[in-house]
Amino acid sequence: RDTDRSRGLGDVYKRQIHSWEKEQIFNMTGRRKHMKLYVARHGETEWNRLNKVCGRTDSPLTDKGLQQAQLLAERLDSCSIDVIIASPLSRAQETARAVAERKHLPVLTDERLIEQDYGVYEGVQRDDRDFLNNKRMFAYRYPGGESMMDIARRTYDLIIETRETYPDSSVLFVCHNGICRVICSYFMDMTNEEYFGFSQDNCGYNIYEC
């Protein structure tokens, strides 16, 4: 099991990858195409360190976060990656650049990978009771922000578009915890509690195939 994957989910990913292999995407010769998708979270930021809810605030990487980005690049060194796409926020861009420099690839930017807009809860402590209660209501928008359904729509569209644009390729998304959670829900069934409790470590990554 890949120790870089989210805790406790490795076996589920293996089963889900197998089921997705049933979907057929053909080129003109009839050969099945599929995309391997690496999904990495950015390195530690100042607001991560302070345990604050961080959505659209452009909180910079800490020294530890910069080190994590370099370690991510080292871990991915043996992986064949053809395309790197990152959120526009600097914490994701800096993390992506660490990988891109080793791979000699450009970093493409897509707004759809930006973190969820948490509205009035931006900057509160992550254990704030009102924030956690709102987090459980997936179809309800954070006041002044987005719902889980909002980010699922833009993120799912990006996955489908990327698969069509880069068949038979390995693509790396560098994004945020909220986006990593939604991407996981695209590839596997999750209960409400599993979705609510999902968390991906800073510079941890998961691998999917579709």
VOMIZA-499122 format. One record per atom (N, C-alpha, C, CB): residue in three letters; x negated, y negated, z negated. Coordinates in steps of 0.001 Angstrom, whole numbers, padded with zeros to 6 digits, always signed. Each point is the difference from the previous one (the first is absolute). Glycine has a CB too. Layout:
N
ALAXYZ/...
REM end
This chain:
210
ARG-000845+001208+000000/ARG+000845-001208+000000/ARG-000874-001250+000000/ARG+001827+001239-001231/ASP-001464-002213+001996/ASP-000749-001248+000114/ASP+000202-000827-001257/ASP+000233+000030+002508/THR-001300-000263-003268/THR+000124-000740-001249/THR+000307-001463+000219/THR-001562+001593-001020/ASP+001441-002102+002250/ASP+000321-001395+000273/ASP+001488-000208+000196/ASP-002236-000272+001022/ARG+003000+001338-000913/ARG+001431-000137+000193/ARG+000679-000334-001319/ARG-000089+001612+001916/SER+001335-002096-001849/SER+000732-000341-001207/SER+000181+001247-000847/SER+001183-001880+001186/ARG-001227+001729-002482/ARG+000036+001106-000921/ARG+001274+000808+000164/ARG-001403-001304-001580/GLY+001237+002647+001643/GLY+001136+000885-000035/GLY+000770+000145+001296/GLY+000131-000594-002318/LEU-000553-000035+003394/LEU+000780+000023+001231/LEU-000679+000780+001117/LEU+000945-002183-000659/GLY-002163+002684+000434/GLY-000757+000623+001074/GLY+000725+001144+000676/GLY-002017-000656-001200/ASP+002626+001590+000417/ASP+000682+001138+000595/ASP+001196-000438+000808/ASP-000767+001415-001876/VAL+001445-002454+001413/VAL+001160-000499+000726/VAL-000422-000539+001359/VAL+001142-000551-002168/TYR-002251-000163+002213/TYR-000480-000542+001264/TYR-000296+001127+000978/TYR-000958-001990-001197/LYS+000364+003088+000722/LYS-000328+001101+000894/LYS+001271+000577+000618/LYS-002048+000516-001371/ARG+003092-000342+000564/ARG+001251+000536+000527/ARG+000629-000972+000984/ARG+000348+001276-002122/GLN-000381-002563+001794/GLN+000645-000976+000859/GLN-000727-000133+001339/GLN+000792-001218-002038/ILE-002095+001246+002009/ILE-000759-000049+001251/ILE+000395+001171+000889/ILE-001919-001152-001164/HIS+002079+002332+000569/HIS+000385+001162+000786/HIS+001355-000219+000661/HIS-001320+001470-001539/SER+002287-002024+000795/SER+001327-000209+000568/SER-000026-001046+001102/SER+001006+000633-002186/TRP-001855-001661+002034/TRP-000060-001040+001035/TRP-000645+000512+001275/TRP-000121-001724-001785/GLU-000681+002786+001685/GLU-000621+000533+001196/GLU+001027+000603+000951/GLU-002059+000435-001324/LYS+003296-000227+000851/LYS+001044+000525+000863/LYS+000489-001050+000989/LYS+000670+001559-001823/GLU-000870-002829+001513/GLU+000441-001054+000905/GLU-000934-000035+001206/GLU+000968-001348-001927/GLN-000412+001374+003117/GLN-000800+000076+001215/GLN-000105-001360+000680/GLN+000700+002381+000281/ILE-001931-002826-000038/ILE-000248-001225+000760/ILE-000948+000384+001127/ILE+000344-001544-002038/PHE+000121+001460+003280/PHE-000763+000511+001132/PHE-000561-001127+000854/PHE+001428+002037-000005/ASN-002584-001782+000597/ASN-000478-000873+001061/ASN+000365+000642+001337/ASN-001911-000888-001451/MET+001376+000376+002529/MET+000439+000461+001318/MET-000377+001453+000264/MET-000215-002334+000815/THR-000787+002862-001500/THR-000402+001386+000233/THR+000771+000965-000894/THR-002269-000804+000661/GLY+003085+000286-001553/GLY+000774+000863-000880/GLY-000702+000333-001295/GLY+001040+000921+001999/ARG-002231-001417-002225/ARG-000728+000281-001246/ARG+000568-000843-001135/ARG-002088+000564+001305/ARG+002313+000080-002459/ARG+000564-000725-001129/ARG-000986-001016-000543/ARG+001400+001983-000556/LYS-000905-003169+000261/LYS-000827-001036-000594/LYS+000429-000222-001445/LYS-000334-001091+002254/HIS-000611+000760-003108/HIS+000355-000410-001346/HIS-001024-001010-000495/HIS+001105+002229-000456/MET-000694-002972-000527/MET-000857-001020-000588/MET-000318+000388-001442/MET+000994-001788+001504/LYS-002234+001614-001883/LYS-000379+000150-001407/LYS-000036-001395-000607/LYS-001356+002129+000447/LEU+002062-002302-001553/LEU+000119-001312-000622/LEU-000618+000025-001397/LEU+002096-000463+001329/TYR-003151-000332-001498/TYR-000597-000223-001311/TYR+000635-001263-000586/TYR-002208+001130+000682/VAL+002619-001053-001937/VAL+000634-001156-000653/VAL-000757-000300-001291/VAL+002283+000570+000996/ALA-002987-001695-001001/ALA-000830-000386-001143/ALA+000554-001249-000665/ALA-002009+001016+001104/ARG+001889-001054-002413/ARG+000331-001220-000748/ARG-001269-000836-000138/ARG+001877+001175-001274/HIS-001711-002466+001166/HIS-001128-000920-000177/HIS-000703+000220-001345/HIS+001185-001672+001450/GLY-002341+001051-001614/GLY-000739+000070-001258/GLY+000653-000836-001104/GLY-002083+000373+001320/GLU+001536-000234-002507/GLU+000551-000707-001165/GLU-000063-001521+000189/GLU-000700+001924-001467/THR+001775-002604+001072/THR+000054-001457+000046/THR+000053-000576-001410/THR+001163+000104+002226/GLU-001276-001416-002316/GLU+000103-000661-001305/GLU+001343+000281-000648/GLU-001548-001791+000791/TRP+002618+001737-000005/TRP+001329+000231-000574/TRP+000213+001474-000336/TRP+000876-001950+001304/ASN-001515+002868-000567/ASN+000034+001405-000415/ASN-000642+000143-001380/ASN-000087+000762+002419/ARG-001037-001407-002593/ARG-000734+000087-001269/ARG+000825-000558-001148/ARG-002158-000192+001245/LEU+002953-000839-000961/LEU+000834-000628-001026/LEU+001373+000661-000122/LEU-001200-002138+000429/ASN+001438+003191+000356/ASN+001261+000748-000027/ASN+001201-000867+000377/ASN-000983+001464-001757/LYS+000766-002359+002726/LYS+001083-000865+000469/LYS+000618+000558+001278/LYS-001135-001988-001039/VAL+002433+001743+001208/VAL+000673+000331+001253/VAL-000571-000902+001096/VAL+002131+000731-001220/CYS-002661-000112+002260/CYS-000667-000769+001059/CYS+000548+000418+001348/CYS-002086-000219-001391/GLY+002885-000652+001978/GLY+000550+000250+001316/GLY-000717-000823+001053/GLY+002203+000524-001034/ARG-001667-001715+001303/ARG-000561-000850+001053/ARG-001129-000908-000497/ARG+002225+000059+001101/THR-002424-000159-002415/THR-001112-000799-000511/THR-001319+000593+000506/THR+001342-000646-002069/ASP-002211-000195+002592/ASP-001237+000501+000606/ASP-001091+000117-001051/ASP+000631-001040+002197/SER-000422+001949-003133/SER-000962+000210-001083/SER-001261+000657+000549/SER+001879+000210-001674/PRO-003063-000777+001400/PRO-001238+000531+000596/PRO-000470+001285-000675/PRO-000635-002328+000596/LEU-000202+003067+000111/LEU-000623+001181-000577/LEU-000956-000396-001111/LEU+000221+001201+002186/THR-000263-000383-003233/THR-001008-000153-001039/THR-001312+000621+000491/THR+001780+000039-001828/ASP-002830-000194+001049/ASP-001257+000681+000343/ASP+000226+001511+000064/ASP-001338-001849-001101/LYS+002142+002354+000168/LYS+000328+001427+000014/LYS+000749+000356+001278/LYS+000093+000023-002517/GLY+000835-000898+002942/GLY+000754+000243+001227/GLY-000892+000047+001230/GLY+001944-001113-001051/LEU-002948+000244+001094/LEU-000949+000014+001119/LEU-000804+001301+000010/LEU-000149-002516-000092/GLN-000240+002975-001091/GLN-000723+001266-000102/GLN+000888+001164+000440/GLN-001386-000941-001880/GLN+002672+000894+001474/GLN+000930+001047+000411/GLN+000145+000043+001521/GLN+001223-000262-002175/ALA-001200-000912+002805/ALA+000116-000052+001454/ALA-001199+000671+000664/ALA+001323-002125-000189/GLN-002507+001901-000340/GLN-001187+000639+000555/GLN+000043+001511-000206/GLN-001306-002093-000429/LEU+001804+002528-000711/LEU+000118+001434-000263/LEU+001035+000641+000929/LEU-000654-000395-002402/LEU+001739-000330+002665/LEU+000989+000499+000956/LEU-000640+000188+001368/LEU+001840-001152-001271/ALA-002616+000163+001688/ALA-000677+000096+001298/ALA-000919+001215+000045/ALA+000116-002494+000240/GLU-000793+002763-001335/GLU-000892+001165-000054/GLU+000799+001300+000078/GLU-001644-001326-001368/ARG+002771+001396+000649/ARG+000813+001213+000010/ARG+000592+000276+001381/ARG+000524-000387-002409/LEU-000239-000687+003143/LEU+000579+000165+001336/LEU-001051+000136+001090/LEU+001949-001303-000773/ASP-003204+001268+000383/ASP-001090+000014+000985/ASP+000046+001238+000889/ASP-001393-001308-001598/SER+001768+002449+001026/SER+000026+001241+000767/SER+001320+000222+000734/SER-001586+000942-001646/CYS+002541-001855+001455/CYS+001310+000120+000647/CYS-000011-000749+001329/CYS+001136+000204-002251/SER-000566+000412+003252/SER+000088-000643+001316/SER+001174-000977-000003/SER-001009+002040+001143/ILE+000717-003329-001125/ILE+001033-001035+000023/ILE-000180-000845+001251/ILE+000121-000041-002531/ASP+000963-000116+003269/ASP-000054-000721+001270/ASP+000507-001433-000100/ASP+000291+002170+001134/VAL+000636-002406-002048/VAL+000660-001299-000100/VAL+000182-000348-001476/VAL+001192+000355+002221/ILE-001440-001624-002566/ILE+000220-000489-001360/ILE+000988-001155+000064/ILE-002332+000710-000739/ILE+003416-000592-000028/ILE+001027-001037-000053/ILE+000212-000376-001463/ILE+001128+000860+002128/ALA-001141-002165-002411/ALA+000076-000452-001390/ALA+001075-001063-000186/ALA-002425+000518-000268/SER+002871-000623-000970/SER+000849-001110-000427/SER-000765-001312+000170/SER+001225+001498-001650/PRO-000522-002607+001858/PRO-000690-001288+000148/PRO-000573-000558-001300/PRO+001514-000444+001882/LEU-001126+000976-003034/LEU-000501-000542-001260/LEU-001478+000338-000176/LEU+002298+000206-001009/SER-003043-001129+000384/SER-001462+000121-000022/SER-000477+001252-000720/SER-000130-002467+000064/ARG+000864+002936-001066/ARG-000447+001192-000730/ARG-000003+001235+000909/ARG+000906-000988-002134/ALA+000045+001051+003057/ALA+000029+001098+000963/ALA-001021-000222+001111/ALA+002426+000373-000516/GLN-002562-001620+000960/GLN-000955-000308+001063/GLN-001432+000314-000435/GLN+001546-001788+000842/GLU-001900+001394-002053/GLU-001360+000266-000486/GLU-000257+001495-000129/GLU+000028-002181-001222/THR+000961+002909+000728/THR-000141+001453-000129/THR-000153+000636+001373/THR+001365-000031-002111/ALA-000543-000404+003058/ALA-000066+000551+001353/ALA-001341-000305+000663/ALA+002481-000248+000190/ARG-003011-000942-000430/ARG-001277-000375+000627/ARG-001136+000895-000464/ARG+000798-002353+000155/ALA-000738+002788-001415/ALA-001051+000888-000503/ALA-000037+001294+000803/ALA+000254-000987-002295/VAL+000928+001509+002626/VAL+000070+001217+000809/VAL-000379-000311+001445/VAL+001795+000933-001510/ALA-001269-002033+002025/ALA-000223-000360+001407/ALA-001475-000190+000315/ALA+002235-001081+000030/GLU-002994+000516-000958/GLU-001418-000232+000240/GLU-000757+001307+000173/GLU+000155-002108-001314/ARG+000233+003127+000552/ARG-000667+001300+000123/ARG+000455+000744+001261/ARG-000177+000115-002508/LYS+001414-000379+002914/LYS+000548+000683+001177/LYS-000251-000772+001299/LYS+001744+000992-001479/HIS-002242-002220+001360/HIS-000209-000870+001164/HIS+001308-000196+000772/HIS-002392+000788+000159/LEU+003436-001096-000919/LEU+001324-000225+000562/LEU+000508-001374-000418/LEU+000474+002478-000031/PRO+000404-003083+000837/PRO+000654-001235-000436/PRO+001120+000324-000987/PRO-000560-001110+002203/VAL+000952+000113-002980/VAL+001161+000131-000879/VAL+001180-000705+000670/VAL-001469+000103-002098/LEU+002471+000671+002442/LEU+001239-000565+000522/LEU+000896-000378-001179/LEU-000174+001384+002136/THR+000980-002412-001951/THR+000867-000483-001078/THR+001451+000123+000408/THR-001781-001581-000772/ASP+002605+002099-000143/ASP+001436+000091+000267/ASP+000762-000479-001235/ASP-000349+001943+001613/GLU+001199-002947-001399/GLU+000768-000605-001091/GLU+000893+001018-000704/GLU-000045-002166+001236/ARG+000413+003232-000548/ARG+000913+000975-000600/ARG-000637+000803-001124/ARG+001140+000138+002180/LEU-002463-000225-002312/LEU-000690+000688-001098/LEU-000157-000877-001236/LEU-001208+001345+001697/ILE+001715-002572-001657/ILE-000115-000886-001154/ILE+000798+000560-001172/ILE-000313-001983+001525/GLU-000129+001680-002736/GLU+000670+000523-001188/GLU+001418-000546-000117/GLU-002217+000204-001140/GLN+003025+000516+000380/GLN+001378-000411-000240/GLN+000042-001381-000634/GLN+000676+002399-000259/ASP+000335-003178+000626/ASP+000249-001299-000625/ASP+000822+000246-001260/ASP-000082-001233+002243/TYR-000539+001015-003401/TYR+000661+000286-001279/TYR+000798-001179-000545/TYR-001825+001595-000473/GLY+001895-002664+001239/GLY+000855-001122-000386/GLY-000320-000562-001367/GLY+001747+000983+001397/VAL-000727-001108-002250/VAL-000160-000624-001329/VAL-000899+000801-000916/VAL+002249-000979+000256/TYR-002540+002232+000097/TYR-000830+000838-000868/TYR-001490-000075+000347/TYR+001956+001513-000264/GLU-002298-002288+001288/GLU-001415-000159+000349/GLU-000763-000591-001188/GLU+000601-000314+002445/GLY-001632+001018-002881/GLY-000854-000493-001075/GLY+000394+000436-001392/GLY-000419-001892+001431/VAL+001568+002567-001600/VAL+000365+000479-001332/VAL-000818+001254-000314/VAL+002353-000959+000222/GLN-002352+001368-001472/GLN-000684+001238-000365/GLN+000723+001189+000619/GLN-000802-001037-002158/ARG+000040+002044+002547/ARG+000596+001139+000707/ARG+000946+000808-000883/ARG-002038+000098+001414/ASP+001923-000231-002726/ASP+000921+000717-000887/ASP+001186-000856-000425/ASP-001925+001342-000804/ASP+002132-002485+001483/ASP+001143-000860-000299/ASP+001297+000792+000217/ASP-001320-002080+000673/ARG+002215+002047-001669/ARG+001198+000830+000038/ARG+000903-000351+001181/ARG-000132+000207-002480/ASP+000351-001490+002715/ASP+000873-000404+001106/ASP-000581+000424+001340/ASP+000803-001938-001358/PHE-002111+001794+001508/PHE-000648+000427+001241/PHE+000197+001494+000218/PHE-001698-001835-000245/LEU+001472+002648-000782/LEU+000125+001447+000136/LEU+001441+000415+000290/LEU-001937+000276-001556/ASN+002892-000956+000939/ASN+001407+000299+000284/ASN+000331-000303+001459/ASN+000594-000503-002393/ASN-001081-000632+002897/ASN+000246-000369+001391/ASN-000704+000973+000950/ASN+000231-002416-000685/LYS-001399+002895+000270/LYS-000778+000918+000832/LYS+000751+001308+000257/LYS-002097-001012-000918/ARG+002989+001389+000014/ARG+000758+001243+000161/ARG+001159-000141+000978/ARG-000634+000600-002317/MET+000993-001819+002684/MET+001144-000239+000885/MET-000522-000234+001413/MET+001380-000986-001903/PHE-001562+002065+002665/PHE-000749-000041+001244/PHE+000650-000866+001068/PHE-000825+002250-000545/ALA+002149-002350+000540/ALA+000682-000779+001038/ALA+000255-001444-000430/ALA+001062+002109+000795/TYR-001490-002462-002010/TYR+000254-001334-000546/TYR-001250-000856+000155/TYR+001677+000937-001646/ARG-001510-002115+002228/ARG-001155-000880+000200/ARG-000431-000629-001323/ARG+000758-000471+002354/TYR-002069+000446-002578/TYR-000495-000825-001096/TYR+000471-001428+000263/TYR-002046+001505-000389/PRO+002578-002204-000607/PRO+000461-001379+000246/PRO-001103-000843+000636/PRO+001572+000187-001954/GLY-001290-000702+003137/GLY-000991-000781+000732/GLY-001000+000844+000764/GLY+000270-001731-001704/GLY-000069+003052+001737/GLY-000980+000867+000647/GLY+000637+001064+000875/GLY-001496-000406-001910/GLU+000849+001580+001970/GLU+000436+001095+000862/GLU+000485+001180-000822/GLU-001616-000744+001746/SER+002441+001568-001121/SER+000375+001287-000577/SER-000927+001081+000543/SER+002413-000741-000232/MET-002346+001925-000385/MET-000749+001140+000525/MET+000467+000338+001419/MET-000305+000890-002345/MET+001594-001070+002604/MET+000541+000290+001327/MET-000589-000939+001046/MET+002118+000826-001054/ASP-002349-002079+000672/ASP-000608-000970+000921/ASP-001388+000459+000441/ASP+001297-001848-001105/ILE-002110+002256+000133/ILE-001363+000379+000376/ILE-000030+001358+000695/ILE-000872-001331-001930/ALA+001837+002204+001609/ALA+000072+001285+000710/ALA+000276-000231+001481/ALA+000819+001138-002095/ARG+000061-002074+002404/ARG+000339-000260+001400/ARG-001236-000438+000784/ARG+002337-000636-000687/ARG-003084-000330+000160/ARG-001158-000499+000761/ARG-001139+001019+000031/ARG+000636-002338-000635/THR-000787+003091-000456/THR-001102+000958-000066/THR+000275+001220+000871/THR-000516-000787-002316/TYR+001743+001302+002280/TYR+000350+001144+000848/TYR-000162-000360+001476/TYR+001609+000822-001758/ASP-001164-002032+002121/ASP-000149-000438+001391/ASP-001468-000019+000410/ASP+002087-001372-000216/LEU-002951+000933-000696/LEU-001427-000059+000315/LEU-000576+001395+000199/LEU-000186-002122-001309/ILE+000570+003074+000480/ILE-000503+001368+000140/ILE+000382+000560+001373/ILE+000175+000348-002505/ILE+001093-000513+002871/ILE+000476+000515+001287/ILE-000731-000677+001156/ILE+002250+000466-001019/GLU-002393-001778+000947/GLU-000687-000746+001055/GLU-001467+000409+000097/GLU+001577-001917-000353/THR-002227+002092-000774/THR-001414+000383-000008/THR-000186+001393+000583/THR-000379-001448-002009/ARG+001275+002355+001672/ARG-000071+001358+000551/ARG+000148-000015+001521/ARG+000940+000904-002146/GLU-000071-001755+002637/GLU+000193-000086+001458/GLU-001181-000681+000699/GLU+002473-000080-000385/THR-003098-000869-000317/THR-001112-000755+000589/THR-001312+000766-000047/THR+001148-002089-000667/TYR-001356+002885-000387/TYR-001278+000697-000195/TYR+000212+001509-000177/TYR-000952-002085-001048/PRO+001572+002763+002030/PRO+000134+001457-000107/PRO-001369+000664+000081/PRO+002295-000118+001030/ASP-002404+001263-001656/ASP-001273+000734-000019/ASP-001127-000828-000603/ASP+000747+001258+002014/SER-000418-002128-002966/SER-001011-000864-000629/SER+000095+000112-001510/SER+000081-001588+001951/SER-001127+001114-002602/SER-000012-000116-001463/SER+000021-001482-000348/SER-001279+002196-000283/VAL+002285-002593-000470/VAL+000233-001406-000307/VAL-000067-000198-001514/VAL+001440-000276+002078/LEU-002090-000798-002488/LEU-000070-000368-001413/LEU+000842-001243-000251/LEU-002306+001003-000185/PHE+003275-000905-000730/PHE+000710-001159-000522/PHE-000655-000391-001323/PHE+002188+000690+001139/VAL-002494-001960-001320/VAL-000474-000507-001288/VAL+001053-000979-000501/VAL-002480+000291+000621/CYS+003093+000040-001730/CYS+001165-000772-000420/CYS+000118-000057-001517/CYS+001148+000650+002113/HIS+000054-000487-002637/HIS+000298-000290-001403/HIS+000795+001138-000620/HIS-000020-002461+000490/ASN+000088+002455-001818/ASN+000656+001098-000699/ASN+001456+000168+000430/ASN-001526-000393-001926/GLY+002259-000725+002027/GLY+001397+000079+000400/GLY+000166+000559+001401/GLY+000472-001920-001484/ILE-001393+001583+002387/ILE+000065+000497+001366/ILE-000418+001469+000045/ILE-000475-002315+000882/CYS-000533+002693-001662/CYS-000403+001412-000080/CYS+001176+000861-000455/CYS-002374-000686-000514/ARG+003147+000188-000439/ARG+001168+000732-000509/ARG+001026+000224+001111/ARG-000376-000990-002286/VAL+000657-000062+003046/VAL+000985+000102+001074/VAL-000491+000947+001093/VAL+000787-002336-000501/ILE-002060+002258+000855/ILE-000545+000892+001024/ILE+000127+001454-000454/ILE-001608-001802+000753/CYS+001332+002061-002012/CYS+000153+001357-000530/CYS+001439+000477+000171/CYS-001847-000423-001659/SER+002822-000461+001432/SER+001407+000386+000119/SER+000396+000289+001446/SER+000495-001383-002011/TYR-001241+000845+002973/TYR+000257+000295+001412/TYR-000351+001451+000317/TYR-000454-002404+000591/PHE-000607+002914-001216/PHE-000503+001322+000337/PHE+000538+001115-000892/PHE-002019-001121+000824/MET+002557+000794-001964/MET+000473+001047-000905/MET+001224-000470-000764/MET-002332+000885-000213/ASP+003181+000074-000156/ASP+001152-000308-000835/ASP-000475-000279-001417/ASP+001503+001437+001436/MET-000930-002465-002052/MET-000359-000364-001366/MET+001284-000268-000783/MET-002230-000980+000759/THR+002280+001449-001989/THR+001113-000366-000859/THR-000151-001464-000398/THR+000216+002383-000858/ASN+000840-002966+000311/ASN-000092-001387-000466/ASN-001106-000167-001027/ASN+002437-000286+000431/GLU-002574+001251-001336/GLU-001030-000103-001037/GLU-001395+000139+000588/GLU+001613+000923-001661/GLU-001780-000047+002636/GLU-001309+000135+000646/GLU-000365-001279+000734/GLU+000359+002469+000241/TYR+000621-003059+000433/TYR-000261-001249+000717/TYR-000333-001114-000980/TYR+001544+000718+001845/PHE-000765-000832-002908/PHE-000230-001035-001009/PHE-001377+000144-000632/PHE+002457-000084-000449/GLY-002864+001312+000183/GLY-001251+000236-000719/GLY-001231+000094+000878/GLY+001347+001145-001660/PHE-001173-001186+002986/PHE-001145+000151+000898/PHE-000997-001135-000203/PHE+001461+001178+001669/SER-002723-000830-001726/SER-001056-001005-000063/SER-001243+000562+000679/SER+000939-000974-002156/GLN-001635+000129+002872/GLN-001236+000403+000681/GLN-001140-000830-000561/GLN+001252+000652+002116/ASP-002329+000006-002485/ASP-001138-000694-000597/ASP-000604-001008+000975/ASP-000461+002016-001416/ASN-000165-003037+000870/ASN-000743-000936+000839/ASN-001042+000760+000811/ASN+000368-001862-001670/CYS-000317+001687+002994/CYS-000878+000663+000960/CYS+000164+001522+000045/CYS-001587-001854-000366/GLY+002686+002348-000223/GLY+000376+001372+000266/GLY+000640+000066+001376/GLY+000316+000476-002466/TYR-000294+000726+003062/TYR+000635+000122+001309/TYR+000714+001323+000121/TYR-001742-001469+000996/ASN+002761+001497-000148/ASN+000729+001218+000351/ASN-000111+000205+001504/ASN+001610-000285-001952/ILE-001385+001529+002376/ILE-000104+000347+001415/ILE+001298+000655+000434/ILE-002512+000285-000169/TYR+003059-000765+001284/TYR+001235+000548+000555/TYR-000207+000333+001472/TYR+001382-001326-001647/GLU-000564+002208+002188/GLU-000013+000255+001434/GLU+001416-000071+000532/GLU-002050+001442-000216/CYS+002184-001994+001414/CYS+001327-000082+000619/CYS-000150-000008+001522/CYS+000915-001264-002006/
REM end
